[in-house]
Amino acid sequence: MLRMSLVIALALVACKKETKLAPGPTPVTAGTVGADGVRRVPVEANKEGYTPAQVGAKPGEKLVLVFTRTADSSCIAQLKTPDGKLIDLPMNTPVEVAVTVPASGEVGFACGMDMFHGKIVADKS
């Protein structure tokens, strides 16, 4: 029992929860539009969580989020995609995740331990 408590405590210390983002509209996040018309947005997975933690996009837009893990933390070694799949994020290796922005609202992604969160927000402006 003591060993289990210690493991849980260490896991919680290794991963701090993301800070809340300010309410309000999310402007479209920069990225690079390829010849295919799909915008690629780099997202860094680091010891603080995801940078950026909030990606603004046009409703219905097709995106590729390019995740790169830059911290040696088991908490962010996996990504839970908006459709619920778990994907490994090897250190310093870009991993592309295709996402279609909802017509309104937002879709989220998280680390494999569900401690760090990010989201894609439909921005109608």
N, C-alpha and C positions, 0 to 999 in steps of 0.2 A: 504494500500500500504506500509506504514512504517512497519507494522507488518510482512508482507511478506518479505520485504528486510532484516529485522532483522533475520528471520528464515533462509533465504538463507545464510546470513553472518555467523551465528553460525554454520551452517552445514559445510561451507567451512573451518572455523577455526578448527572444530573438526576433520577434515580429511585433512592431507596434502598429496600432491601428492608424489608418489614414485620418488626417484632419478633415473636418467638414469644409466643403467648398461654399463660397458665398452664393446666395440665391440670386437669380436674375438671368438674363439671356446669356447664352454662351456663343461668342463669336466663332465663326468658322476657323478651325485650326489650320495653320499653314501645313504644307506638304508639297510633294512633287507630283505633278500630273504626268503620267506616262503616255506613250503613243496610243495606248489602248483606252485612254480617257479615264482611267482609274487613278484616283489620288492615293499616294502612299504617304502615310504619316508615321514618322519615327516615334517610338515610345520606349523610353529607358526604364528598365526594371532594376531598381537600386535599393539600397538599405532603407530609404525613406518611402518606398512604394513605387508608384508609376509617375513618370514625368513625360508628357503632361498626364495628369490624372483625369482630366476631362477633355474630350475631343468634340469640338463643335463641327457640325456638317449639315449639308442641305438634306431635307427629307427625300428619301429614296436614293440618295447618292451611294454609289459603290465605292468602298474604301478598302485599302489593304493597310492594316496596322502592322508596322515592322517593329517587333519587340526585340530588344537587345538587353540581356541581363549583364549588369556590370558589377554586381556585388556577389560575393561568395556566401550566399545565405540559402539554406534549404527552403525557407519560407517562399521565396520567389523563384525557386527552381522549376516550378510548374505554373502554367497559366490555365485558368478555367475560362474558356471562351464564352461569348454571349449565348451560344447554343448548348453550353454545358459540357463540351469536350475538354479533356485535360491534355495539355500539350507541354512537353518538356522544353525548357529554355536553357540550352547549354550556355556556359559563360562566353561572353563576347562574340556570340554568333547570332546574326539577325535571323529571326523567325517570322515569316509572313502569315498573317491571319486575315482572310477576306471577311468583310462585314458589309451588310446592306443597312443603311441608316433607316430607322422606322419613319413612317409618315409624320408621327408626332411623338413626343416623349423622349425616352432614352432606353438604351440597352447597356448592360454592365458586363464587366469582366473582373476577375479576381485572381489572387494567387491560389495555388493549390490548397493552402491551409485556410483559405477564406478570411485572411486577416487584412490584406491590402486590397483596395477596390479602385476601379476606374470606370468611366462610362463614356459612351458616345451619345451626344445630345443632338436631337434634330432642332436646327435653328431656322425658323421660317423667315427671318429678316433678310 
